[in-house]
Amino acid sequence: MSTPRFLALPPGVSTRQIETPAGTFAALEARPVSGVAERWPALLVPGFTGSKEDFIAVLQTLAQAGRRVIAIDMRGQYETQGPDDPRAYTCAALGADIGAIVETVGQGEPVHLLGHSFGGLVTREAVLDGMARPASLTLMSSGPAAIIGSRERVGRVMLAELPEHGIDYIWANRLEPEALRAGVPDEIVAFLRKRLLANHPVGLRVMAEEVLNAVDRVAELARHDLDVLVLYGEHDDGWPPLLQAEMAHRLDAECVVVPGAVHSPAVEAPETTAAALIRFWNTAESRLLQLQHI
């Protein structure tokens, strides 16, 4: 569970609803203060139990580089409603949603796509199944297959306790004590509680199953002519840093290690993370524009 550093929206960032053929998705949208977006837009997808708020600390900086930047809640997450049907929360189904959002956000332009943690597995699915053809793909604190380590253990405990005890029990007995031990400020703890309890319980269960049982599709992704960035914190406690570095090598992708960060670089080191994304996105755009003129 990531902890947003700021909950107040900075200048140029606003809430919105994205209407797509796949449904309506809650979002935060950042625009350049000048109002002119000279570069291709970017879509940011959160991880399991996460939300669009996980990107608040980077949205203004990213937008000031000259592009619209949109962070979403996936189906069943926080302020985006979801159905009771468990099939709606598989990586394939969520990837189809991302494809629809990319098409709506892009309005004919290529879109830079970023997936954080479980969101990386979802965005990868969208690319592999042809539902999205992004300008670039960033896998932030994500891995080649199922999550391992301490976060795997947390996921399995949640999966075991959800059916019997429900989300409230997990918050009160697992997640809130963990946040308090970590010294998370009271207002952030209150937000984390509100966010978790707003998740659709079926969505939480299926997403947990998906992140715990994901298969390795890196070889398939490597066959796509796509600029890929693998970015993670040097102390990541999700997928081990060495595993993510190996994934970058297999993808022939750029690899950025964010000093001091753990599993949420956009929260823990926003300026370093934003600078890496801006540079990567600008380089990818330049390459694609050159190819268009050959």
Disulfide bonds with the S-S distance in Angstrom:
none
